[in-house]
Amino acid sequence: MTDLETRIMSMARWLALVLLCASSRPVAAQSTGEVQLSRLFDRREVRIPMRDGVELFTVILAPKRADDPLPFILSRTPYGTAGWGGTSGIEYGFQELIEEGYIFVFQDIRGRFQSQGTFVMNRPACAQRGPGCVDEATDTWDTVEWLLDNVPDNNGRVGQLGISYPGWLANATAFEPHPAIKALSPQATMGDIWMGDDFFHQGAFRLSYGLEYAWGMEASSDRSIAPEPGRYDTYDWYLSFPTLSALAAAVGADAWPTWRLFATHPTYDSVWSARSIPLRLTNAPIPTLSVGGWWDQEDIYGTTNAYAAMETDDSADKNFLVVGPWYHGQWFLEAGDTLRSEERRVGEECRSRWAPDH
């Protein structure tokens, strides 16, 4: 076996252990849901204290039958432990990991859903590590420390992964990774939300996306207040406002911190650079597998540019990349093994939504 073949085999084995993989099973096979999870896992809900006293709501799924101590898979999310980045869909998206045997941990980040504290969108990493620093990296550190001490039958090893915002949170862990974290897999990560992800594309502001995302994330702590454009034709609704200030006044957008940043920082400055993964993470301190899709209209910039930044100083050979023909997070949601199966799925969805009786 050549050196190249050996490296490929090694990456494949590592991928199976720390990456949520796309399955070759057809889409219709997913959806055993919470019933299956309750058969496989003992569920525990805890509140983990951070170094500043804030408690973060955390769900722990421990396999009912395990012969040996197991490692953790950690995913932190702003979308709720029962939602995207939480337990929703893991019976399909995590099926290989479930079969392999892990203790799964899902956590609401600060100020979201059942966690205490104040939510800050893409909270900037501390300018200096050390006393007084509290950010996503320190919250992850404190969480891991608590898990090692309080969850029985763990083997002291942690892998962290996430898609989209949870992917950005996995990247943010690398600013101060706990020694027990052995691998990270940021997927469809929000690398730089001004340069090319989500809200801005090289400075071009995506009005509907920016307004509606801030609305859904910051009008309530649990997304219970959903964006409600004033008419069915949303594009026409946006055109009805003569100015952005008129639009903001109509929906109360000035109460949302991220909208205020959009309005007051339209150019690339320290507000956005402080949130940039590629600008601040120039190596991979632990093995990191970035995953993305060429058809991702939300976060195509982050995956490749975060990988490229870490590649600039990768003498330890810890930085890896997988990019495929997927839309945002498709590898978790469905097999996507052929274009024809995707065409069929979309066609069925359209027929069900726009049938004559609607």
C-alpha positions in Angstrom: 0.0 0.0 0.0 1.4 3.4 -1.0 1.8 6.3 1.5 -1.2 8.1 -0.3 -3.4 5.0 0.1 -2.5 4.7 3.7 -3.4 8.3 4.4 -6.7 8.0 2.6 -7.6 4.9 4.7 -6.6 6.6 7.9 -8.8 9.6 7.0 -11.7 7.3 6.2 -11.4 5.6 9.6 -11.2 9.0 11.4 -14.1 10.3 9.4 -16.3 7.3 10.5 -15.5 8.2 14.1 -16.0 11.9 14.3 -18.1 12.9 11.3 -21.8 12.7 10.8 -21.9 10.9 7.5 -24.3 10.9 4.6 -26.0 7.5 4.4 -26.6 5.4 1.4 -30.0 4.5 2.6 -33.0 6.1 0.8 -34.6 9.2 2.3 -37.8 7.3 3.1 -35.9 5.2 5.7 -35.4 8.1 8.1 -38.0 8.9 10.8 -38.0 6.6 13.7 -37.6 9.7 15.8 -37.7 10.0 19.5 -39.3 6.5 19.9 -36.1 4.9 18.6 -33.9 7.2 20.7 -35.7 6.3 23.9 -35.1 2.6 23.1 -31.4 3.2 22.6 -30.5 5.9 25.1 -31.0 7.0 28.7 -31.8 10.7 28.6 -30.6 13.1 31.2 -31.2 16.8 31.4 -28.8 18.9 33.4 -27.7 22.6 33.9 -24.0 23.0 33.6 -22.4 25.9 35.5 -20.0 28.1 33.6 -17.1 30.0 35.3 -19.2 33.2 35.6 -22.1 31.4 37.2 -24.4 31.1 34.1 -26.0 27.7 33.7 -26.4 26.1 30.3 -29.2 23.6 29.6 -27.7 20.3 28.3 -29.2 17.0 27.2 -27.1 13.9 27.6 -28.0 10.7 25.7 -26.1 7.7 27.1 -26.4 4.3 25.4 -28.5 1.8 27.4 -26.0 -1.0 26.7 -22.3 -0.3 26.7 -19.6 -2.8 27.5 -16.8 -0.3 27.8 -16.4 3.4 28.7 -17.4 5.6 25.7 -16.3 8.9 24.2 -18.6 11.9 23.9 -19.9 13.6 20.8 -20.8 17.2 21.7 -23.0 19.6 19.7 -23.8 23.1 20.8 -26.7 25.0 19.2 -28.7 28.2 19.3 -31.7 26.3 17.8 -32.7 24.3 20.8 -31.7 20.9 22.0 -34.7 19.4 20.3 -34.1 21.2 17.1 -31.4 21.7 14.4 -28.1 21.0 16.0 -29.9 19.1 18.8 -31.5 15.7 18.8 -33.8 16.3 15.8 -32.9 13.9 13.0 -29.9 12.2 14.7 -31.5 8.8 14.3 -30.7 9.3 10.6 -27.9 11.8 10.4 -25.9 10.2 13.2 -26.8 6.6 12.5 -23.2 5.4 11.9 -22.1 7.2 15.1 -24.9 5.7 17.1 -23.9 2.2 15.9 -20.3 3.0 16.7 -21.1 3.9 20.3 -21.0 7.4 21.8 -22.4 9.4 24.6 -24.2 12.3 22.8 -24.4 15.7 24.4 -26.5 18.6 23.1 -26.4 22.1 24.6 -28.3 25.4 24.3 -25.7 28.2 24.1 -26.0 31.3 26.3 -29.3 33.1 26.2 -31.0 30.5 24.0 -34.0 28.3 24.9 -33.4 27.0 28.4 -29.9 28.3 29.0 -29.2 31.4 31.1 -27.2 34.4 30.1 -27.3 36.8 27.2 -27.3 35.7 23.6 -24.8 37.4 21.3 -25.0 36.5 17.7 -21.6 35.0 16.6 -20.1 36.1 19.9 -16.6 37.4 19.3 -13.8 35.4 20.8 -12.0 37.1 23.6 -9.2 39.4 22.4 -7.0 37.8 25.1 -7.3 34.4 26.6 -7.1 34.1 30.4 -8.9 35.4 33.5 -12.0 37.3 32.8 -12.5 35.8 29.3 -15.9 34.3 28.6 -16.8 33.2 25.1 -17.9 30.1 23.2 -14.5 28.5 23.7 -14.6 28.9 27.5 -18.2 27.7 27.6 -17.2 24.6 25.7 -14.2 24.1 28.0 -16.4 24.4 31.2 -18.9 22.0 29.6 -16.3 19.4 28.8 -14.8 19.7 32.3 -18.2 19.1 33.9 -19.0 16.1 31.6 -15.8 14.4 32.4 -16.4 14.7 36.1 -20.2 14.0 36.2 -21.1 11.5 33.5 -20.3 7.9 34.4 -18.6 5.4 32.1 -16.9 8.0 29.8 -13.4 7.4 28.5 -12.2 11.0 28.7 -12.3 11.8 25.0 -14.6 14.3 23.2 -15.4 15.0 19.6 -17.4 18.2 18.7 -19.3 18.7 15.5 -22.1 20.9 14.2 -23.7 22.3 11.0 -24.2 26.0 10.1 -24.2 28.0 13.3 -23.3 24.9 15.4 -20.5 24.5 12.9 -19.3 28.0 13.7 -19.4 27.0 17.4 -17.2 24.0 16.7 -14.7 26.3 15.0 -14.9 28.7 17.9 -13.8 25.9 20.3 -10.4 25.9 18.6 -9.5 29.2 20.2 -9.1 27.4 23.6 -9.7 23.7 23.2 -10.0 21.5 26.3 -7.3 18.8 26.3 -10.0 16.1 26.2 -11.3 17.4 22.8 -9.6 15.1 20.3 -11.3 16.1 17.1 -13.5 18.9 15.6 -15.8 18.8 12.6 -17.2 22.2 11.7 -19.7 21.7 8.9 -21.2 24.4 6.6 -19.7 26.9 9.1 -20.5 30.6 9.2 -16.8 31.6 8.6 -17.3 35.3 8.0 -20.8 36.7 7.8 -19.7 39.9 6.0 -17.3 38.4 3.5 -19.5 35.7 2.1 -21.7 33.9 4.5 -25.4 34.4 5.3 -25.9 38.2 5.7 -23.4 39.8 3.4 -21.8 38.6 0.2 -18.6 40.6 -0.3 -20.5 43.5 1.3 -23.8 43.1 -0.6 -26.4 43.0 2.2 -29.0 40.2 1.8 -32.0 42.2 3.2 -34.6 39.5 3.5 -32.2 37.0 5.0 -30.7 39.4 7.4 -33.9 40.9 8.6 -35.8 37.6 8.9 -33.0 35.7 10.6 -32.4 38.5 13.2 -36.2 38.5 13.7 -36.4 34.8 14.3 -33.3 34.7 16.6 -33.5 37.9 18.6 -37.2 38.7 18.9 -37.4 35.8 21.3 -35.0 33.5 23.0 -36.7 30.3 21.8 -37.9 31.3 18.2 -41.4 31.4 19.5 -41.8 34.7 17.6 -41.5 33.9 14.0 -40.9 36.4 11.2 -44.2 37.6 9.8 -43.9 39.7 6.6 -47.1 41.7 6.1 -48.3 39.9 2.9 -48.0 36.7 0.9 -45.7 38.2 -1.7 -42.7 38.9 0.5 -40.7 40.6 -2.2 -43.6 43.0 -2.8 -43.8 43.6 0.9 -40.2 44.7 1.1 -40.6 47.0 -1.9 -43.5 48.7 -0.1 -41.1 50.4 2.3 -39.4 53.5 1.0 -36.4 53.2 3.4 -34.7 50.7 5.6 -35.6 52.8 8.6 -39.3 52.6 7.6 -39.0 48.8 7.4 -37.3 48.6 10.8 -39.9 50.8 12.4 -42.7 48.7 11.0 -41.4 45.4 12.5 -39.6 46.7 15.6 -36.2 45.7 14.1 -34.3 48.3 16.1 -34.8 46.2 19.2 -32.7 43.4 17.7 -29.0 43.7 18.4 -27.9 42.1 15.1 -30.1 44.4 13.0 -28.6 47.4 14.7 -25.2 46.1 13.7 -26.4 45.8 10.1 -27.6 49.3 10.2 -24.7 50.9 11.9 -21.8 48.9 10.5 -22.4 48.4 6.7 -18.7 48.2 5.9 -16.1 45.7 7.0 -14.8 46.9 10.4 -13.8 45.4 13.7 -17.4 44.4 14.5 -17.3 41.8 11.7 -13.6 41.0 11.7 -13.9 40.0 15.4 -16.4 37.4 14.4 -14.3 36.0 11.5 -13.0 32.5 11.8 -10.5 32.7 8.8 -9.0 36.0 10.1 -8.4 34.7 13.6 -7.8 30.9 13.3 -4.6 30.3 11.4 -3.9 26.7 12.4 -5.8 23.6 13.6 -4.7 23.0 17.2 -6.5 19.6 17.1 -7.5 17.4 14.2 -10.2 19.3 12.3 -12.4 18.1 9.4 -14.3 20.9 7.7 -17.3 19.8 5.6 -19.3 21.8 3.1 -21.4 21.7 -0.1 -20.9 23.4 -3.4 -24.6 24.2 -3.6 -24.8 25.8 -0.2 -26.3 29.3 -0.8 -25.9 30.2 2.9 -22.4 29.3 4.0 -20.3 28.3 1.0 -17.6 30.9 1.9 -17.0 29.7 5.5 -16.1 26.1 4.9 -13.4 26.6 2.3 -12.0 29.8 3.7 -11.8 28.5 7.3 -10.0 25.4 6.0 -7.6 27.6 3.9 -6.8 29.8 6.9 -5.9 26.8 9.1 -3.9 25.3 6.2 -1.4 28.2 6.3 0.3 26.7 9.4 -0.6 23.0 9.3 2.9 21.4 9.9 1.3 18.9 12.2 -1.1 17.7 9.4 -4.3 18.1 11.4 -6.4 20.1 8.9 -8.8 18.2 6.5 -11.6 19.2 4.1 -14.5 17.4 2.4 -16.7 19.4 0.0 -19.4 17.6 -2.1 -22.4 18.3 -4.3 -24.7 19.2 -1.4 -26.9 22.0 -0.4 -26.8 23.4 3.2 -26.4 20.5 5.6 -27.8 18.0 3.0 -25.3 15.2 4.1 -27.1 15.2 7.5 -30.7 15.4 6.2 -30.7 12.8 3.4 -28.6 10.5 1.4 -28.4 12.8 -1.7 -26.8 9.8 -3.5 -28.3 10.6 -6.9 -29.7 13.7 -8.7 -32.7 11.6 -9.7 -33.6 10.8 -6.1 -33.4 14.4 -5.2 -35.5 15.4 -8.1 -38.1 12.9 -7.1 -38.1 14.2 -3.5 -38.6 17.8 -4.6 -41.3 16.8 -7.0 -43.2 15.0 -4.2 -42.9 17.9 -1.9 -44.2 20.3 -4.5 -47.1 18.1 -5.3 -48.1 17.8 -1.7 -47.8 21.5 -1.1 -49.5 22.8 -4.2 -52.1 20.1 -4.8 -55.5 21.3 -6.2 -57.2 21.2 -2.8 -54.9 23.8 -1.3 
